[in-house]
């Protein structure tokens, strides 16, 4: 009786207690425990359901599967949460003009393209200021202050890029197309967190880190 109940309900301790209370015989404890353990083990091998969970599974309820909303969101592509790209600067643009543009940019970072419109990197207010203070800095162009921070692809999942976005040294991470030649968006930690927790700051309005 104890083995049948333990195998059906997958509750070995309960079976031992019930059988001992029904019989009151200390002499059956050892064989009772052996029978119950064997029945529970065989039941686990034959099926993952008990007489209780089987009814729930037939109704479409799986107690062993607890999907995480965060895990689902992190499987979305980067393109789902990236921000639009601001107007890029040409490599030949004078640094003084770039400084004016960067001054009006919240993140103090702008994309840089070549004469054919292909993505070349980014320029930041910090680096522009450093170059302008060098000798003949006011005669230099954006190409002299361009850097190439780590970039992500628009088809990558948020789970694959969240660590990079969190630790990158710039305010935003460039998002490139599949070919890696065209800039299609900006991504920052605020937008990723906003996607995970809708309604929190950073989903649409907060663009900085």
N, C-alpha and C positions, 0 to 999 in steps of 0.2 A: 504493500500500500504506500509506504513511504517512497519507494523507488518510482512508482508510477506518478505520484504527485510531483516529486522533484523533477522528473523528466518532462512532465507536461507544463508545469508552471515555472520551471527554471529557478526554483527557490529552495536550495538544499538546506539552509539553516532552518527555515520555517518548517520543512518536512521533518527534520530531526526533532525539533521541539514538540511538534504536534504528535508525532508517533510516541515519543517518550511520555507525554502527558496522557495519551490514551491507554497505554499499557502499564506504565509505572514500573517497568522491568529494567533494572540496570544492566542485566546480562545481555540485552539485545543492542546496547549502544554501539559496540564495535561493528558487528555485522550490519547493523542499520546504516551506520555512516558509510561503510564500504559500498553497500548497495546503492545508496543515494548518490555518492560521488560518481560511481560508474554510470548510473542512469543520467545524471546531469551531463557528464562528458559525452556520452553517446548521443544525447539529445542535441548538444551543441554541434556535433559532427553532422547530424542528419538535417538539421534545419536551423535557421537563425531566428525563427519565430517561436513564441510560446503560445499557449491557447488564448492568451489575452491579446498579444500584439498581432496575431494572425487575423483576427477580426478587424482590427484597425487598418492593417495593410490592405485588406480587401476593399476597404472604403477609401483607399488612397492616402492614408495617413501613415507616414514612416517616422517612427520615433527615433530611429538611429541616425536620421539625416537632418541636420540642423544648418541649413544654408545661412551664411552670413551676408547681410545686405552689403557690407563693405567689400567682401570678396567679389560679389557680383559687379559692383561699380568699378572695381579695379581691373576688371576684364574689358572695360570699354576702351576704344582706341583713343589715342591722344587727340585726334581730330575732333572728338566730341566735346572737349573742354578748352581747347586752345583759344587764345585771343587773336583778333585780327592783327595783321602786320602793319605797323606804321609806314609812312612813305619813306623808302630807303634813301640813303645818301650814295652818291657816286664816288668812286675812288678818287676821281680828279677834283672833287669838291674842296675848296680851301678850308683849312682848319678853323679859321675865324668864323666862317659861315656855319660850319658844323657846330661850333660852340653855341651859336645863337639858337640853332635848332634844338640842341640838347638841353638848353636852359628851359625850354618850354615843354620838355618831355618828363613825365612823372618819374619814370624809372632811370632817366639819364643814360639811356642806351638806345641805339638805332642800328638797323641793319645796313650793310654796305654791299653794293653790287658793282660789277664791272660795266664796261661800255655795252656789253650784250645783254645786260640785265641779270646775269647769273650771280648767285649768292657768293660773296667773298668772305664774309665774316661780320663782325659787329664793331662799333666804335662806342666807347663809354666816355662820360664826362670826366672821369678820373684820368683816363689815359690821354685824352685831348689836353687837359690842363698840364699834364706832365710834359707832353711834347711841345706845347706852346712856350714853356719856360726854358727850353733848350735853345742853343744858338740857332738863329734864323728860323725859329719855330713858327713865326707868323707867315712864313713863305711856304710852309709845308702843306700837304694835302691830307685828305682823309685816309688815303692809302698808307701813309706813314704811321697812322695810329690805329690801324685795323688789327684786331685780334680774332682768334678762332676758338671760342669756348666750346665745350662739348655740346653737341646737338643731338636731337632725337628725330625719329621718323614719325610721320603722322599716323602710320598704321600700327605702331607699337602700342601695347597695352599700358595703361596707367601703372599697373603692378610692375612692369619691366623698367619704368623710368622714374618711379617716385623717389628712389634713393639718389639718383643723379640730380633731380630737381631740388632735393633737400640740401645737397652739399655743394652745388655748383657755386662758383665765386661771383657770378653776375646775377643781377636782379631777375632776369628772365632767361629761359633756355630757348634757343632757336629750334623751330620745328621745320624739318625739311620734307620734301616729297620723297617718293620711293627711290628716285634716281640720285637724291642727295645734292641736286644742283639748284633747286628753287626753294626759296623760303616761303612757307605757306602759313606760318603762324608763330605766336609767342606762347610759351607755357611757363607758369610759375607755381610755386607751392600753394599759394592762396587759391588758385583755380582748382587744383587737385583736391584740396581739403573741402572746397565749396561743393564739389561734385559728390564727395563722400558724405558730407553732412549738409544737405540742401538747406538754404536759409541762413547759413553761417556767413560771416564776412569773408570775402575773397572769392565768392562764386562768380560774380560778375563785376562788382564795383571795385574791389580791391585788386590792384594790379601789381603791387610790390610784393616782396617776400614776407 
